[in-house]
Amino acid sequence: MTGDQLERDILPARRAGLRTNWFNPSATPNKENGFARLEDILYREQSRMSLVDLD
């Protein structure tokens, strides 16, 4: 489920057990619900992958 309204789209979908993507163009902070900025997620993943030996 992708939505732009946290209270109307995302939280009800999460309560129903759906995976969600919150389109948040205004960059409203909301870490208490477990949301992170895409840039932060990608940075952490890139850092994690640099620690993995692919050989």
Beta strands, then each sheet from edge to edge (+ up, - down):
strand 1: 2-3
strand 2: 21-22
sheet 1: 1+ 2+
end
